[in-house]
Amino acid sequence: MFRAVLTDRLQAAFTAAGIALPEGFVPSVVIASDTRYGDYQSNAAMVLSKQLKQNPRALAQQIVDQLQVTDICEKISIDGPGFLNFTLSPAALIQRLSVILKDDHVGVPPVTKAKRIVIDFSAPNIAKPMHVGHIRSTFIGDSLARVARFIGHTVITDNHVGDWGTQFGMIIYGWKTQLDQAKLKLDPILELVTVYKAINAATKADEAVLTLCKTELVKLQQGDPENLAIWKECVRLTLEQLEKVYGALDVKFDHYLGESFYNEALAPLVADMLEKGIAKVSEGATAVFSDGSVKPENDPFLISDKDEWKAAPCIIRKTDGGFLYATTDLATIDYRVKEWKADEIWYVVGAPQQLHFRQVFAAAKRRGATTEMTHIAFGSILGPDGKMFKTRSGETVGLLEVIDEAIERARAAAEEKDQGLSDADKDEIARIIGSGSVKYAELSQNRLTDYKFSWDKMLSLQGNTAPYLLNAYVRTRSIFRKLEGTVELTPDLEITEPAERALAMKLAQFAENAHDVLEDHRPNLLANYLYEVANTYHGFYEACNVLRSEGTIRNTRLTLCEATSRVLKTGLSLLGIQTTERM
């Protein structure tokens, strides 16, 4: 990675120049904002000049005098108030192209320190269908898992399904009193949801029904054989449907350890926290309170109210003896650390759960956990009107409905083009474009912002969309289909045109972008980079004739096409998006 090499060489130049660096200082190297001045840029001299009280341009010159980068740079300049600009040599870019072509990882090096990372994402509820609200967690989590594995981490994916809780009292009572077995066989989840809604409405109208539901829940929690059997069947039916959904989305999990898996660990956990003074009983409930070890503004167990800090405890056992999500999450952390030896645990869960995870992480650390825990938050998907995305009747939109409609729309678009494709080919292409469009519409967004769901935008062949990127990939493959016979690319390369250099430079940045994704868990960095690759390739495609060129120039351009193909295919796969040879 050129950026990493330049960073190391800069650090060595500081040492060679006798410049004392502040502890922990690492010179920043970024892609140049204005390519007229170079390919990479550093403001290290400007930053240090303030601390060392030296002229920034003079300091920059000291660094340049000691800088050893002639093997990769053809030019180094000092611009403005002390910016260091680096222009890579054609030879360095050509060498990088060769690596991209030959390397199974397309030139992306592994991390220097691999970790065991548990990623908790998707997490639907048993007896309920997946809906549009699961899009962000599922796709972000899956992409992060793919990237982390690709760059060398050991990744364990866990779908922490909601398979326990008060709703099962209603479901079990409804199973016994209202379930239609014929409809259950036809569409299990739909029938379970219908039963749940009916019983939920009945509990609000009749207190006696609510009491009966609570009785069924207590029987389940106490291990009643009949209720346990009903619960297990609900779990089985739901997991069967979930596997179909995840199969259609090409999303895989190593484990499906739901809330129920940790039931036996909850009472001992609470007892241990009480014994160690981490939790205490207050008003009949057991909770974790502030211990005063951090400033109030950073304390998850305090809340500001009218210029006064008040207690915001994390309850781990209710007054009736019931446990909460926080209790289960603490037991889950114990398991993931003890059994899976997790170095890091990532939770891909919506932004509204921020306080919950701050409290759980703080409580876990008080219990001695040293594993790094991260809440990877995200915003909401909005409808075209800017409000929460719902059906016309106000229902939550089903996830499979979204994917199916995207595929149908892509299939309709395929019908408008007569390319001699069979119906089976059109169906497969529509599946790839449709599902890929929904994924890319999500993953190209900053995860922390809300965004509007738009069919027209996500399926457009223009702009930052999956179809646009897939079309760029198809263009790279069409070049080779037009050639007669097998073409052997040779190491004999020569970059002569600005469009060739721009593309080679952009492709060389793939390794950096792949690693950058995990810096702040942002797949949109990779998505936007791939869009830039597609844009740059289209510019090259228009400016440089490939098939009519000859000799070294032809070989170079074919190499650029092949390298672009590999980067786009690999990059899209890290987003969970398949490619197609034709569109």
N, C-alpha and C positions, 0 to 999 in steps of 0.2 A: 504494500500500500504506500503510494508516494507520500501521502500526508504523514504517515507514521515515520517514514524514513527522514523526511525533512524535519520533523519534530526532534528526532534523535540527533540529527546532524547539528541543528541549532543549539541544542543543549551542550553538545561537545564543543561547539564554537565559543560559547560563553566561557566554558572552563579553560579552553586554550587561550582566550583573550584575558584570562585572569579576573573575570568579572564574577564577584560573589553573588550567587543567586539566593534569594530568600528561601527558607525551608518550604519544600512542597511546591515550589514554582515550576510549572511546565509551560514552555512557550507555546502559544496558540498558533496553529496553522490551519487556515481555512481555504476553501475554494475562492479564488479571486472574484469579487463582485463585478469587476470590469476586466474582461479578458484582453483588452488592448494593452494592459500593463503586465499581464502574466497569467499563469494558470493557478498558482497558489499565492497566498498572501499571509504575512504575519505582522502583528502589531507589538511583538514582544519588546522591541527596543523602546517603543513609546511608553509601554506600561512600566518597564524597569527604570526608564529615565526619571520618572517622577520620584520613585523610591530612592534612586541613587543620586538624584539632583544633578543630572548630566544633560547635555544637549542631546535630544533624541536622534538627530541625524548623525552626530559624531559617534554616538554609541552604536548606531546601526552600522556605520562604517567599520568600527572595530570588530563587529561580529562578522561582517562580510569578508574582512581580511583573513579571518581564521576558518571560514566556512569551506568544507570539503564536499562539494556536490557536483563536480564536473562530470561525474559518471551518469548523472540523470538530468542535469540542467544545462541548457545552452546559453542562458542569460539570467543574471541576478541584478535587480535594480533597487535603488532606494528612492522612493517617491513620496511626495507630500511632506508631512511633518516627521517622517521616519518609517514609513511602511516598507517592509521588505517584500519584494515581488519576485516570484520564481517562475521562469518559463522552461518547461520540460523540453528535452531534446527529442528530435524525431526518432533517434535510436532507442531511447527509453520507452517511447510509446510503441514502437515496433516490437520491442522485447516483451512488453506487457500484452500485446495482441497475441503473441505466440503462446504465452502462458494461458490466456483465456481459452485458446483453441485446444490446448493439450490437457489441461487440468480438469479432472472430474468435478472439482468445486469451482470451476470457472474463475480461477485466480483469487478466490476468497480464502485467506489463511485461517487456520483455527485460532481460537482464543489462547492466550498464553497461560491462563489459569482456568481450567475447566471446572465447573461446579455441578452439583446435583440440585436440580431445580424442580420443585413441585408446582404445577400450574393448575389452579382451581378455576374452571370456567364453565359457562353454559348453565348448569344447575337448574333444570326445569323441575316442576313439581309432579309427583306421581298423581295419576288420575286426572291430569289436566293436559291439554294439547300445548305444544310449543307455539309461541306467538311472535309477533314482530319485535316484541321487547327482548327476545332472546338473541336477536340478530347481532347486536353489538358485542355481547359477552362471548358468544360462540365464535364469531369470525375473528375478533381481536385475539382471543385466547388461542385459537387454532394457529393463526399466523405467527404469534410470538413463539409458540411451541416449535413450529417448523423452522423458524430462524435460529432459535437457540440450539436446536439439534444440529442444524446445518453448520454452525460455526464452532461446534465441538463440545457443547454442554451435554450432560446426561439429563434428560427431561422425563419427568413422570407426570402424565396428565390424569387428573382425577375429576370426575363429574359428580360433585357433591349434591346428589338429587334430594329434593324435599320429599322424603318418604315417611315422615312421622309428624304428628301434630294434631291439633284439635279438629281439623277438617275431617279426619278419619272417623270421628264419632258420627258425623252426619252421613258420610259415605257408607259406613257399615249399616247404619239404621235404614238408609235408603235402599241399600242392597237387599236387605231383608224384607222391605215393605213395598218397594216400587219398581225394582229392577225388571226390565224386559229382556229375558235371556236371548230371544231371537235378535233383538237390536244389538245386544252385547256382542254376539258373534259377528254381526255385520260391521260394526264400528265401535270397538270397546271404549275408546276414549270419549267419543261423542255421547254414548249412553251414560258413562260415569259422570260426565259433566252435567248432563240433563238431570240425572238423579240428584246430584249435589245441589244444583240450583233450586230444584223443587223443594228439597228438605230445608235448605237455607232460608227460603221464603217462608216455609211452614213454621220454622223456629221463631221467626219474627212475629208471626200472627198468633202463635199458640205457645205459651210458656211450657206447657206439658211436653210438647215435642222436643224442645230444647233440653229438658230434663232427661228425656229418653236418650237423646244423642250423647249427653254427658255420661250417662250410664254405660252406653256401648263403648265409649272411649276408655273409661276406667277398666272395663272388662278386658279390652285390648291390652292396656298397659299392664294388667295383672296376669296376662298370658292365657286368657280364655281360648281354648282350642278352636272353637267355631270362628270367633272374631279374628284370631291370628290367621286362619286359613283364608278368610275373605281378604284380609289385608295383603297377604302374600300373593293372592291371585290378582289383586289390583296392581301390585308392583310388577308382577310378571307381564301382564297385559300391556302396561305402560312402557316397560323397557323394550318389549318387542316392537312397539310402534316407534319408540325413540331410535332404535337401531335402524329402522327404515329411513327415518328422517336424516340421521347422521350419515347413513350410506349414500343418500341422494346428494348430500352436501360434501361428501368426501372428507368427513371429520371423524377422527378416531380418538378413543380414550383408552388409557391403560387400565383404569379402574372406575367402577361406579359405586363408590362407598358412600351411601346416603347417610342421613342423620341417624337412622335407626341403628347403624353399625356401632355407634358410640354410646348407646343407651346404658350399658352396664358400667361404663366408666364415669358417668356423671355424678352419682352419689359419692363415690370415693374421692373424686376431684374436689367437690365442694367441701367435704370433710377435711381434706388435706389443706385447702386454702384457709379454712377456719382455724385449724390447728396451728398453722404458721403465721396467723395474724394478717394474712393478705386480704381476707374478706372478713366481714363481721355481720352479725344479725342486727337489723334495724327495722322497727315496726313490723316484725314478723317475717320479713324477707331477708335473704342473704345477698350482700352486695359488696363490691369493691369501691372504696372511696379514695379520694386524694390523700396522698401521704406527705404532701408539701415538698417533694423533692425537686420539682421543677417550677418555673415561673407560672403564675396563674394563666397567662395568655397561651401557654404551651401545654397546660394540664388538661387532658381529656376528661377528667373527672370533676371539672369546674365549669360553670357557665356564667357569663356576665349578665346581670339583671339590674338595670337602673343603677349603674356605676358600682355595683356590688357583686363580688364573686360568691356564687352559691353552689352547693353540692349538686353534681350530676352523676350519681353513682351508676356503676354497671351492675345490674341485677343478674345474679347467676342462679337464684332459686326463689320462686315466688312464695307468697304467704301460704298458699295451698300445697306447697311441696313440689310444684311443677318446675321443670327446668326450661331455660330459654335458649335462643340461638347462640348467645355468648357462651353459655356453658358447653354446648356442643362444639363450638368453634375452638374453645380452649382444649377440649379433649382431642379434637382433630389435629391440632398443632402437636400435642404430645405424641400422637400416633405417627405423624409424618416425620417427626424428628427421630423418634426411637426406631421405627420399623424401616423407614425409607432413607434415613440418614441425610435429610434435606439440609443443604447449605442455605438455600433460599426458598421461600414460599411466596408465590404470586397469586393474588386474588383479583380476578377480572370481574368486577362487580360495579354496578352503577354508582354514580357520585352521591346519591342520597344516603348511602351506607357509610359515608366517610367517618362520622363520629363513632359508629359501631366498631369499625376496624381499629380506629385509634385507641379505643378503650380495650379491645381484645388484645391488641399487640402489647399495650402497656402492662396489662394484667399478666400476659404470658412472660414478659421480661422479668416482672417481679417474682415469678415462679422459677426463674433461672434460665429461661430460653435464650440462647445466643444466636439462633438462626435468624437471618435477615428476612423480615416479612414486609411485603409491599402490597398496598391496595392500588390496583391499576383501575382508576375510576374512568367513567365515560358518561357522556350526556345522553340526550333523548333523540329518538327519531320522530320528526314531526310530519304531519300531513301537508299537502300543498297549501293549505290555509294557514299554516304556521302553528296549528294546535296539535295536540297529541294525535298520533296516527290511529284512526279508528275506522270501522266500517260505517256505512250509512246508518245502520241501526244502533250505532254506538258501541258495538262489540269490538274486542281486541282482534286485530287482523292476524290470522294464523300464519305461521312461518312457511308451511308447505304451500299455502295458497299464494303467497308472494312469489315463491320460487316457480310454482306451476304457471302463474300468469306471466312471469318474465320469459319463461320458455315458450309459451304460446305466442307471445308478442314477437320473440325472435324468430319463431317458425313462420309467422305471417310475413315477416320481412324477407325471409329466405325465399318464399314463394314468388316474391316480386322480381327475383333475379334468376334468369335462366342460364345456369352454368353447367348444364348436363349432369347435375347431381341426382342420385337416386333418392327416393323418399327416406330410406334408412340413413343416408348420409346427411340429409337435411335435418332429420330428427336429432342426430348426434351433434351436429353443429349448433342447432338451436339449444340443446341442453347445455353445451359448453358456454355459449354466449349468454344465455339467459341466467344461469346460476352464477357465472362469472361476473355478470353485470351487477347483480345484487351485492355480491361480495365486494367488488371493487368500489361501488358507490359508498359502501361503509368504510372500507379500509383506506380510501383516499382522503377521508376526513380527519381532522384533528380530533382525537377521541374525546377530548374534554368539551367540545362544542356540540350544541344541538344542530341537526341539519334536516332539511326538508326532503322528503321522499318524492322523487319525480321519475315516472316511467320514461317520459320523453328524453330527459337528460341522461339517465343511466344507460339507455339503449342507443344513444346517438353515436354515429360514426365520426362525429366531430367533437373535439374538446377532450378533457381529461376523463375518459371513460374506458371501460374494458373493451368494447368493440373497436375503439381507436387503436388501443395497444395490440389487440389480437390481429387487427388488419395490418399493422406494421410487421408483426411476426409472419403473417401470411405472405407479405411482400418479400421478405427475406427468403422464404422457401420457394416462392414462384421463380425467383432468379435461377435457382438450381434446377428446377423442373424444365426450364427452357434450354438448358445446356444439353448437348448431345453426348451421351456416354458418361462415364464416371470422371469427375474432375479431382485431381490430386493437388491440393494446395501446398505450395512450397514455402520455405522460410525466406525466399527472395522477395522482400517487401521494400517499398519506397513511397513515403508520403509526400505528395507533390502539391495537392490542392487544399485550400482552406477548409472545404467541406469534409475532406478525408481526415484532416487533423482534428477538426471539431468532434467528429464521431469517435475517433480513436481516443481522444481525451475523455469524452463522456463515458465510454465503455470502461476505461481504466479506473473510473471512480466507483464501479460496482462493489468492489471489496470494502471500501470505506462505508458506503451506504448500508451494506448488509450488517456491518458491525454497529453502525449508528442507531439502528432500529431499537436495540436493547438499552441504549443509554437512558432513554426516558420512556421505553416501551411504546414506541410510536410507529406502527406499520405504515402510517401515511408518508413517512420519510421515504420509504422504499417505493411506495406507489407513485409518489410525485417524481422520484428519480426515474422510474421506468417510463413515465410520461415524457420526461425530458429526452430519454434515449429514443423513444418513438419519434418525437419531434425532430431530433437531430438526424435520425436516419432518413426521415422523409425529405429533409433538406439535402442530405447527401444523395438520395435517390434521384432528386430532380436535377442536381448540379453535376453529377458524375455518371456518365453512361458506363455501365458495367459490361454488358454483353458485347458492345462494339469496340471496347478497348482491347489492347493487346499487351503481350509480354508481362513485364513486371507490374505495370500499372493495372492490368486486368487481374493479375494474381492478388495484388494488394486490395483491390476493390471487392473481389470475391471473398477474401479473408475478412474484410470489414463486414460484409453481409453475413458470413458464417458466425463471426464473433457476436454481432448484434442478435442473431437468432438465438445463440446460446444464452446470452445475458437476459433477453426477454423471456425465454422459456423458463430459465431457472428462477428469475425474479418473480414471475407470475406464479410459479409453483410454490414459492415461499409465502405468497398471499393466499394459497389454496385454490388457485385458478389454473385450470387445464388450458392447453393450447390446441388449435386446429390447423391443419395444413391448408385448408380452403375455407372461403367464406362466400 
